[in-house]
Amino acid sequence: MIENLRERLQWTRRVASPWQDDRTRGITGGRFDELLERWANGYDWGMHERRIAGFPWVTAQAGDTELRVIHQRAANPDAPVVALLHGWPDSVLRFERVLPLLADLHVVVPALPGFPFAAPLTAPGMSVNRIAEIVADALDRLGYSRYTVSGGDVGGTVAEILAAQHPNRLAALHLTNVAPLRALTADRAKLAPDAIAYLDRSAQWFRTEGGYIAEQSTRPNTLAVALGDSPAGLAAWIIEKLESWSDDAAFTNDELLTWVSAYWVTGTIGTSFATYAEPAALPGRIDTPTVLSVFPRDIKPEPRSYAEAFLNIREYVEHSAGGHFSAWEQPAAYVADLRRALALGC
């Protein structure tokens, strides 16, 4: 697999663009060349693969689906339980830096179906609603009947659905964003002025930055071929998001390449589009006590009034640094907010 990757990278056809140096048009030519050169010559996937394989992986049967999860147990059998749910375009690696900070808890980090390190996804229907049921079943199989759920992006949407479907199981929620689809159905007549202004900003973001969502949700087959057969194309598609949605220098070159390699070696870029392409049904307002962490470089940070229209916000915590991948970028701040949620659920 790795030799094939290096050979493909050597044969990458550089494509001319009038905007090679304009970061607002995507990854720049010079930056792209730098990363591809490192990926083809010197980057050691095997070292990272061995580290990832060393996580405490288990497989939980959830109905007819096998869910692979990192299951880090605390020494105290009665310790609180947290489930950490990642998003796109990342994987369980989003939470690698917080795991050492949560040694006193039972921690479950599912590789969400369709994403890197998950069991192969071969059939349609893997919506966020179905994923929520799979995660709930897996946690039950692992022996956990009460837990706090933390996540953002796709994982945050799954967490909201979990809270609505299983209110007696969820002690609390810790989120880094409100489910993005709520913006499509929000009743402006019931929102505060700053929440309405947020919806306008969000709509502008979708027009200028959300083209990837339109393609992944409407033509996943076409895009899967383009990215699944070209490591250069895959890298351009993912790294643009990793860099533009996070603080400057949030990732080293090798860290970026590891997150991209996770998709390449598992062949999951196409199946990771399932949560965009499959229809979702969002719940109404959720009563579960919630901590919302707001990081300034995230793509669409919500004001408190908007979040309170859908969630029982007990604490709204604004941070001075960090972006969309906050558990990776600011692990100590992320964990502090997660512990705020744990305290709410006690």
C-alpha positions in Angstrom: 0.0 0.0 0.0 2.7 2.5 1.0 4.9 1.7 -2.0 1.9 2.1 -4.3 1.2 5.5 -2.6 4.8 6.7 -3.1 4.7 5.6 -6.8 1.4 7.4 -7.4 2.8 10.6 -5.7 5.9 10.4 -8.0 3.6 10.5 -11.0 1.4 13.3 -9.7 0.5 15.6 -12.6 0.8 19.2 -11.4 -2.2 21.2 -12.6 -1.9 24.8 -13.6 -4.1 27.4 -11.9 -4.1 31.2 -12.2 -4.5 31.4 -8.4 -1.5 29.3 -7.2 -0.6 31.8 -4.5 -4.0 32.7 -3.3 -4.9 30.9 -0.1 -8.5 32.0 -0.4 -8.8 29.8 -3.5 -7.6 26.6 -1.7 -4.2 25.2 -0.9 -1.4 27.1 -2.6 0.9 25.5 -5.1 4.1 26.0 -3.0 2.5 24.6 0.1 1.1 21.7 -1.8 4.5 20.8 -3.4 6.1 20.9 0.0 3.6 18.5 1.5 3.6 16.1 -1.5 7.4 16.0 -1.4 7.4 15.0 2.3 4.7 12.4 1.7 6.6 10.8 -1.1 10.1 11.0 0.5 10.7 10.8 4.2 7.3 10.5 5.8 7.0 7.3 7.8 3.4 6.0 7.9 4.5 2.8 9.5 5.6 4.6 12.7 2.2 6.3 13.0 0.4 3.2 12.1 2.0 1.3 15.0 1.2 4.1 17.4 -2.5 4.1 16.3 -2.6 0.3 16.5 -1.4 0.6 20.1 -4.6 2.3 21.3 -6.8 0.1 23.4 -9.1 -1.0 20.5 -12.1 -3.2 21.0 -15.0 -4.2 18.7 -18.5 -3.8 20.0 -21.4 -5.5 18.2 -24.2 -3.0 17.7 -27.2 -4.8 16.1 -25.9 -6.0 12.7 -23.0 -3.5 12.8 -19.5 -3.9 14.3 -18.3 -0.7 15.8 -14.6 -0.4 16.4 -13.8 1.8 19.4 -10.9 3.0 21.5 -11.9 1.9 25.0 -9.6 3.4 27.6 -10.7 2.2 31.1 -10.0 3.9 34.3 -8.6 2.1 37.3 -11.8 2.9 39.3 -14.5 0.7 37.9 -17.1 3.3 39.1 -15.5 6.1 37.2 -17.7 8.3 35.0 -18.0 7.4 31.4 -17.5 9.7 28.4 -18.0 9.1 24.7 -16.0 11.3 22.3 -17.4 11.6 18.8 -15.3 12.9 16.0 -16.3 14.6 12.8 -15.2 15.2 9.2 -12.5 15.3 7.7 -10.8 13.7 10.7 -11.1 10.5 12.7 -10.5 9.2 16.2 -7.1 11.0 15.9 -8.9 14.2 16.8 -8.9 13.0 20.4 -5.4 11.5 20.6 -4.1 14.4 22.7 -7.0 14.4 25.3 -6.8 10.7 26.1 -3.8 11.0 28.5 -5.7 13.8 30.3 -8.7 11.5 30.9 -7.0 8.6 32.6 -9.4 8.8 35.6 -12.5 8.2 33.3 -13.8 5.4 31.2 -13.4 6.8 27.7 -15.0 5.4 24.6 -13.9 6.9 21.2 -15.8 5.2 18.3 -14.4 5.1 14.8 -17.7 6.3 13.3 -19.1 4.1 10.5 -17.7 5.1 7.2 -14.6 6.8 8.6 -11.0 5.7 9.0 -10.4 2.7 11.2 -14.1 1.6 11.2 -15.4 -1.7 9.9 -16.0 -1.4 6.1 -19.2 0.3 5.1 -20.8 -1.5 2.1 -24.5 -0.4 2.1 -26.4 2.8 2.0 -28.4 4.2 4.9 -25.7 5.2 7.3 -27.2 8.5 8.4 -26.4 10.4 11.6 -29.6 9.0 13.1 -28.5 5.4 12.4 -25.0 6.2 13.8 -26.5 7.5 17.0 -28.4 4.2 17.5 -25.2 2.2 16.7 -23.2 4.2 19.3 -25.9 3.8 21.9 -26.1 0.0 21.3 -22.3 -0.3 21.5 -22.1 1.6 24.8 -24.8 -0.7 26.2 -22.7 -3.7 25.0 -19.7 -2.3 26.8 -21.7 -2.1 30.0 -22.4 1.6 30.2 -26.0 2.7 30.9 -25.2 6.3 31.8 -22.6 8.6 30.2 -21.6 12.1 29.0 -21.1 12.6 25.3 -18.7 15.1 23.8 -18.2 16.0 20.2 -18.4 18.4 17.3 -19.1 18.5 13.6 -20.7 15.2 12.6 -20.0 13.9 16.1 -21.9 16.8 17.6 -24.9 16.1 15.5 -24.8 12.5 16.5 -24.5 13.6 20.2 -27.6 15.8 19.9 -29.6 12.9 18.4 -28.4 10.5 21.1 -29.5 12.9 23.8 -33.0 13.1 22.2 -33.3 9.4 21.7 -31.9 8.3 25.0 -32.5 11.1 27.5 -32.2 8.7 30.5 -28.8 7.5 29.4 -27.1 10.9 28.8 -26.0 12.6 31.9 -24.7 15.7 30.0 -23.6 17.0 26.6 -20.3 18.8 25.8 -20.4 20.3 22.3 -18.2 22.5 20.2 -21.0 23.5 17.8 -24.8 23.3 17.3 -25.8 20.8 14.6 -25.3 22.7 11.3 -28.6 21.5 9.8 -30.5 23.4 12.4 -29.8 26.6 10.5 -32.0 25.3 7.7 -35.1 25.0 9.8 -34.6 27.7 12.5 -37.6 29.9 13.0 -36.3 33.5 12.8 -39.4 34.9 14.4 -38.4 33.1 17.7 -34.7 34.1 17.7 -32.9 37.0 19.3 -31.3 39.6 17.0 -27.8 38.3 17.4 -29.0 34.8 16.6 -30.6 36.1 13.4 -27.4 37.8 12.6 -25.6 34.5 13.1 -27.9 32.8 10.6 -27.1 35.5 8.0 -23.3 35.0 8.6 -23.9 31.2 8.4 -25.7 31.6 5.1 -22.8 33.7 3.7 -20.3 31.0 4.9 -22.3 28.3 3.0 -22.2 30.4 -0.1 -18.5 31.2 0.0 -17.0 28.1 1.9 -19.6 25.4 1.7 -19.2 24.1 -1.8 -17.6 20.8 -0.5 -20.9 20.1 1.4 -22.9 20.5 -1.8 -20.7 18.1 -3.7 -20.3 15.5 -0.9 -24.1 15.4 -0.3 -25.3 15.3 -3.9 -22.6 13.6 -5.9 -20.6 11.4 -3.5 -19.9 8.7 -6.1 -18.2 11.1 -8.5 -16.1 12.8 -5.8 -15.1 9.4 -4.3 -13.5 8.4 -7.5 -11.6 11.6 -7.9 -10.2 11.6 -4.3 -10.0 7.8 -3.7 -7.8 7.2 -6.8 -5.5 10.3 -6.4 -3.5 10.8 -3.2 -2.7 14.3 -4.4 -6.3 15.1 -4.8 -7.2 13.6 -1.4 -4.4 15.6 0.3 -5.6 18.9 -1.4 -9.2 18.3 -0.4 -8.5 17.5 3.2 -5.5 19.6 4.1 -7.2 22.8 2.9 -9.8 22.2 5.5 -7.4 21.1 8.3 -5.4 24.3 7.9 -8.1 26.8 7.2 -10.3 25.7 10.0 -7.7 25.7 12.7 -5.2 28.0 14.4 -2.0 28.7 12.5 0.6 25.9 13.2 -2.0 23.6 14.7 -0.5 20.8 12.7 3.0 19.9 11.7 3.5 18.6 8.2 3.7 15.0 9.4 0.6 15.4 11.5 -1.3 16.7 8.5 -0.1 13.8 6.4 -1.0 11.3 9.1 -4.6 12.5 9.1 -4.7 12.3 5.3 -3.0 8.9 5.3 -5.6 7.6 7.6 -8.2 8.1 4.8 -5.8 6.8 2.1 -4.8 3.5 3.7 -8.3 2.7 4.9 -9.9 3.7 1.6 -12.7 5.6 3.4 -13.0 9.0 1.8 -16.0 7.9 -0.2 -17.8 6.2 2.7 -17.1 9.2 4.9 -19.5 11.2 2.8 -22.4 9.1 4.0 -23.4 11.5 6.8 -23.6 14.2 4.2 -25.5 12.2 1.5 -28.0 10.4 3.8 -31.1 12.3 5.0 -31.1 13.3 8.6 -33.9 13.9 11.1 -32.9 16.4 13.8 -34.8 16.4 17.2 -36.5 19.5 18.6 -35.1 21.3 21.6 -32.9 19.0 23.8 -33.2 19.2 27.6 -29.9 17.4 28.5 -27.6 19.8 30.4 -25.1 21.1 27.9 -21.7 22.8 27.9 -20.9 24.6 24.7 -17.3 25.4 24.0 -16.7 28.2 21.5 -13.3 28.4 19.8 -12.6 31.6 17.7 -11.1 29.9 14.6 -14.0 27.4 14.3 -15.9 27.8 11.0 -19.2 29.2 12.4 -19.0 30.0 16.1 -22.6 30.4 17.4 -23.8 33.0 19.9 -25.3 31.8 23.1 -28.8 32.9 22.2 -28.8 30.8 19.1 -27.6 27.7 20.9 -30.2 28.2 23.6 -32.9 27.9 21.0 -32.1 24.2 20.6 -30.1 23.2 23.7 -30.2 23.4 27.5 -27.1 25.5 27.7 -25.8 25.6 31.3 -22.3 26.9 30.5 -21.2 28.8 27.4 -17.4 29.0 27.4 -15.6 31.3 25.0 -11.9 30.6 24.3 -9.1 32.8 23.0 -7.5 30.3 20.8 -8.4 27.1 18.9 -10.5 26.1 16.0 -12.6 23.3 14.5 -10.3 20.6 15.8 -10.2 21.9 19.3 -9.6 18.6 21.1 -6.4 18.4 19.1 -5.5 22.1 19.1 -6.3 23.0 22.7 -6.6 19.7 24.6 -6.3 21.2 28.1 -9.1 23.7 27.4 -11.2 21.0 25.8 -10.8 18.7 28.7 -11.6 21.4 31.2 -14.9 22.1 29.5 -15.7 18.4 29.2 -15.2 18.2 33.0 -17.7 21.0 33.4 -20.2 18.8 31.6 -19.3 15.9 33.8 -20.0 18.0 36.9 -23.5 18.9 35.5 -24.3 15.3 35.1 -23.4 14.3 38.6 
